[in-house]
Amino acid sequence: MDQADAKLPAIDEIAADFELLDEWEDRYRYVIELGKALPPLSDSDRIPANKVHGCASQVWLATTADSGADPRLHFRGDSDAMIVRGLVAIALSLFDGKTAGEIEATDAEAMFDRLELRAHLTTQRSNGLRALVDRIKNEARQAAA
């Protein structure tokens, strides 16, 4: 399922919405709303192989890849924590449906800085978000190999 099926806004739309929200509390609520828009992950995808290590909350990432030299990857994710579920939604909006090469070339840190996420997340959540991005990029490398 790609982000269009998941009804998640595109990452540029999320960034534009963030710019309209002056207070971090409003942005925090928006991140939680993004998480609520994330479709539930099936029990069959909630397996140890799909767990993202390095996250304080439980986070799962299921990946499918098209075939070819530069495969397009599709991600499904979930978390047991509302704010983290929203961060998963942001990451999926950033990466889902891109080719392995596009994923490798995407500067997630720059986008997270644009959204001012790191300035407002705990160190533990920032590390977890970085672990999720690392996992996505690793999945892209494996799919391209």
Secondary structure, 3 states (H helix, E strand, C coil): CCHHHHCCCCHHHHHHHHHHCCCHHHHHHHHHHHHHHCCCCCHHHCCHHHECCCCCCCEEEEEEECCCCCCEEEEEEEECCHHHHHHHHHHHHHHCCCEHHHHHHCCHHHHHHHCCHHHHCCHHHHHHHHHHHHHHHHHHHHHHC
